[in-house]
Amino acid sequence: MITIFDMNDYDWWAGETKEECMEAMQEFSGYAKEEMQEMIDSGYPEKVSSKQMDNLTYVDSDNFDESGECVKRTFREQLDFLIKEGTKFPCFFASTEY
């Protein structure tokens, strides 16, 4: 089952386990093992709760609605969208920094 994990103060990754998301994040970002350990020591990664899946908003800056605004979905809707699109997991999901 694909889950979204809150990896740090600003990034989310999607995958089957937090371990595979950590490994993919480290490979993607180039974080040193010490930096990854700091995340763990700070209480990350943490599985996004069902309530958060329905309350957190994903802003899709690649797609626009009729009024020209970025499409917005809940995290649950965006995860379902990615699964239907055949996205390969684990993968970067979202960030507050972009």
Buried (B, 14 or more C-beta within 10 A) or exposed (E): EBBBBBBBEEBBBBBEBBEBBBBBBBEEEEBEEEEBEEBEEEEBBEEBEEEBBEEBEBEBEEEEEEEEEEBEBBBBBBBEBBEEEEBEBBBBBBEEEE
